Amino acid sequence: MKTNDIQNSYKYLFGPVVSRRYGLSLGVDLAVPKTCSFNCLFCQIGETAQTTITRQSQPPIAEILNELTVWLKSGAATDYITLAGSGEPTLHKNFGEVLTFIRDHSAFKSLLLSNGSLFSLADVRQQALAADVVKLSLHSWDQASFQAVTRANPALKFETIIQGYQQFREIFQGRIDLEVFMVPGLNDRVEQMEKIAAIARTFAPDSLYLNSASRPPADSCVTQATPELMDRISAIFGTLIQVPAPPAAARVQAFSPTAVLRLVSRHPASLKQLAQQFNLPQERIMAALQKLEQQQLIQLTEQGGELFALPIVTKNVQTQE
Ligand code: SF4
């Protein structure tokens, strides 16, 4: 089978994508279609149709491990194999089996990208122990600010989540990265970020990065923080702040329209990023994007003078416990 045929046959793997912080990252999607406990204002995948905290057994872990086995046998390389994609990976009841498989059958590091909402559960903390790196999130300082930014499932309690982070820190030997997403007007005041920094210190993440809307968010009222504001807020977190590693641009993914579609549906990207990802001229990528848009498989939108490719998502927001 040719490399492109193999890549096009994957249902749960995507990439490797060039990530700003983690170099090359092969994505494993445990939450297709988008399944999440949050409906963040800034979500780049689009709105969550129904937030949920019900953990499920789909997709079947055996199918995911089969795909990983095929990918590993292909001889491809990456920096991380990452549990990420269309939603929250810890909503899968057995996400830890994928982490254990990566540890036992590959030479690559594993990365769990989680919104942290279920770290109050002992089983989630236990399964996450098999990861090399766990990325958690903290964008707020109390229940009201938590609800405003994440529009979380109503059953989720901010304090319980933070207690879960503290308990996880006590037992986890690997690296915890913390993402703080700045939403101007909601959590960007100095005194608000000082409260977030004080909470972060209680569970001692190994590094922290400040994020702000660089791609079109779920709610178009979310604006990008200015560089001046980013600098001012970064100072609050001091040495915890991580400088992004340069992307490993030399190792690129084989191009096909299906590869573009699989990538964009989990990882919205700009035309420029896609050209870098596939190491092709922007005109060639643009032609594929226009075809995918005509087929109503993606949507194209402009922000800040850049063209972005986004997944098609539903706009009806409901909650489910
Ligand atoms: S940003 Fe992450 S946690 Fe928030 S809604 Fe999107 S997928 Fe869920």
Residues whose N, C-alpha, C, O or C-beta is under 5 A from the ligand:
A	BS01	SF4	C36 F38 N39 C40 C43 S86 G87 N115
